[in-house]
Amino acid sequence: MESTFYPGPSKVYAQVADFMQDAYHEGILHINHRSDAFVDLSKKTVQLLKKKLLIPHEYTVLYATSATECWEIMAQSLLQDSSTHIYNGAFGQKWYHYTQKLTGRHSNFHLNYLSFDIQELPSLELLREKAKNSEFLCFTHNETSNGTALPVEFIQKVRQAFPSHILAFDATSSMAGVRLPFDLGDFWYASVQKCFGLPAGLAVLVCSPKVVKRAMEIQENRHYNSLAFMLEKMEDWQTTHTPNVLNIYLLMRVAEMIPSVPEIERRLQERKKIYETFLKNLPGISFLIQNSIVRSTTVLAMQASEDRITELKQKALEQNIILGNGYGAWKNTTFRIANFPSILASEIELLKDFIHANY
Ligand SMILES: *Cc1c(COP(=O)(O)O)cnc(C)c1O
């Protein structure tokens, strides 16, 4: 089988093959989503996620179908007056655009953005100006398109500077890969086809008590995925519609299997160091992100000449190695390596050998 380093959809945990068989044999595939069997499964999944990902007890975990859906849920069910989007890449910008489309019908909605350089952290000073009158601040925790991430220290500073704002984080390519400072934010989400090592079609949405309270006050209830409706159903561990039960089951099994997130993060950081040491000595190839403070642990973007990249990707394919394409503005001058937990140490050796042989 091929080795994929694509940062989403990405390699699923090898154990998923058995988990899928088990789902069939345990009769999971036809259980009713209002049955006790589903309630038990859903409750167990949430409890395991809280335990393994260190999600604060008082936070609420919900199921959605994708990160994109979480963008819409926020815009339709929480945004009333204003939001500011802080981004340096394609996913953060997409979130902004989705919000623009959905809030466009309120003529007095104040939508702002602050873009920042990929080698830097966002300026808190500029953010203070932009976000003075914003209720929500929206960040991409790990920007999959360019391999940048926001360090905990920065998130801490944002929390201190904006104690009463609602802080939202797209953590699609970092949740279940690195430890997230859930308590410093209010609205966190990720789809499962990245660090969870699962097939696409499910997302995990984590809300602080503040967000739950806001959603209940607003009572936006026009959609099947209105947040107030989702929260009401989740009080009984249920969903508003027939959910992706197979994927919830797989999520439960993966959550059961994985170590606690600090241990996962430690392993991924070790692997990142291996890549850094090894790639440092190769001419003509470098990390797109030179500033190690903002360099992601889970998605590594490598920069080289266009010709070199085309050749490398072609040769890799011949050897059943799939590298991630560059994305957006960096489409032709970078390739990406997913440093996700499902990838085996032996596959990293394979990739190292391959790059060595072709440089
Ligand atoms: C992959 C990704 C998305 C989109 O996820 P979907 O499940 O396709 O909606 C959004 N944001 C980030 C940061 C991503 O990496």
The ligand as an SDF file (V2000), in Angstrom:
LIG
                    3D

 15 15  0  0  0  0  0  0  0  0999 V2000
   -9.0860   20.7160    6.3750 C   0  0  0  0  0  0  0  0  0  0  0  0
   -9.3840   22.0070    7.0090 C   0  0  0  0  0  0  0  0  0  0  0  0
  -10.6570   22.5990    6.9480 C   0  0  0  0  0  0  0  0  0  0  0  0
  -11.7850   22.0170    6.1620 C   0  0  0  0  0  0  0  0  0  0  0  0
  -12.2540   20.8350    6.7230 O   0  0  0  0  0  0  0  0  0  0  0  0
  -13.6050   20.1630    6.1690 P   0  0  0  0  0  0  0  0  0  0  0  0
  -13.7700   18.9660    7.0200 O   0  0  0  0  0  0  0  0  0  0  0  0
  -13.3670   19.8600    4.7260 O   0  0  0  0  0  0  0  0  0  0  0  0
  -14.6850   21.1700    6.3200 O   0  0  0  0  0  0  0  0  0  0  0  0
  -10.8480   23.7790    7.6300 C   0  0  0  0  0  0  0  0  0  0  0  0
   -9.8660   24.3720    8.3250 N   0  0  0  0  0  0  0  0  0  0  0  0
   -8.6440   23.8420    8.3970 C   0  0  0  0  0  0  0  0  0  0  0  0
   -7.5880   24.5480    9.1890 C   0  0  0  0  0  0  0  0  0  0  0  0
   -8.3570   22.6460    7.7470 C   0  0  0  0  0  0  0  0  0  0  0  0
   -7.1320   22.1130    7.8340 O   0  0  0  0  0  0  0  0  0  0  0  0
  1  2  1  0
  2  3  1  0
  2 14  2  0
  3  4  1  0
  3 10  2  0
  4  5  1  0
  5  6  1  0
  6  7  2  0
  6  8  1  0
  6  9  1  0
 10 11  1  0
 11 12  2  0
 12 13  1  0
 12 14  1  0
 14 15  1  0
M  END
$$$$
